[in-house]
Amino acid sequence: MGEKTIRVELKDRGYPVHIGGGVSAKHLPPLTLNAEVALVADTHVAAQPWFAPLRDRLAAGAAKFLPLTVPAGEPAKSLAEFARLCSALARARISRRGKIVAVGGGVVGDLAGFVAASYLRGVAFIQVPTSLLAAVDSSVGGKTGVNLPEGKNLVGAFYQPAAVVIDLDFLPTLPPRELAAGMAEVVKYGIISDPEFFDLVKPGAPADLAPVIEKSVAIKAGVVADDERESTGRRASLNFGHTIAHAIEQTAGYGQWLHGEAVSVGMMGAAWLSHRLLGLPLTVTQDLRAALTANRLPVTISGLEFDRLAPVIAVDKKSTGQKVNWVLCPELGRTVQTTAVPEELVREAIEVCAGRKDI
């Protein structure tokens, strides 16, 4: 597979995103040569056949090497794991010249990135996403953090990586469920910004994921370059479907539903609100449902209840003052933000998400 490099343009904090088969063997050793390296991976990734060679290459070129393993799954995004990793770095005497290499899905990248942002007030880190969802979304943009019992991603920092290395050779080891979960964010990019891209992925995930990943990263990089810290509102467009999704994840228990699965259902709720409030054609909402189904994603979750989800939605990190800032689509390819969403329509949206109300 050919290699593609997309640059995230952030003045002095810009960085490359390398995409292609075998790019980890090409780019990681030069990035970590003679450095103090802390390699963070979860137990699932550490068991993959390609992991030991990657680890050994990094260890061979490093001045100091510290392998760190975290539990697999969303519960690892906790203050307890954050503190444990920081203490391990301190005990190993990793200095400000150190580099943290995060190898894994979004959980590992978010956690390790927050450690990198905080330890010694900031050390360099490199994202090596191994899931489709992390490759197309969480590895790019510098959002790092952990969850609290009160909500998802409520503690964290904007902290950009030094580089992102997306090795396509890692993706064939993904379970089908995780591959499908990544496609939720891909479909989202089409809905919020690119109707032609939406048409491309509407029939389902293509056999060759390289163009899908490249296009998704390019969209994300452009948004981040325009609005790194969600100060203008453009970056918030990436949160389409996430307000309900985060509430689903928390109330169900982190890990019960994969992030992409929750986002898939959350987008159905956001699309319904967009239809009711902004006139999004019902045909677009139906096309979204068909696209998510074709990509083997859930469009409803039985048992969802307004009374359980509403308190979590109210403390969503995207809230403005006492009101939730909803990201909605008035038309395919464009988003707006509004806090003027009546409670009765939120109830309707959750009925749609629960499968009790048809569209």
Buried (B, 14 or more C-beta within 10 A) or exposed (E): EEBBBBEBEBEEBEBBBBBBBEBBBBBBBEBBEEBBBBBBBBEBBBEBEBBEEBBEBBBEBBEBBBBBEBEBBBBBBBEEBBEBBBEBBEEBEBEEEBBBBBBBBBBBBBBBBBBBBBBBEEBBBBBBBBBBBBBBBBBBBBBBBBBBEEBBBBBBBBBBBBBBBBBBBBBEBBEEEBBBBBBBBBBBBBBBBBBEBBEBBBEEBEEEBBEBBBBBBBBBBBBBBEBBEBEEEBBBBBBBBBBBBBBBBBBBEBBBBBBBBBBBBBBBBBBBBBBBBBEBEEEBBEBBBEBBEBBBBBBBBEEBEBEBBBEBBEBBBBBEEEEBBBBBBBBBBBBBBBEEBEEEBBBBBBBBBBBEBEE
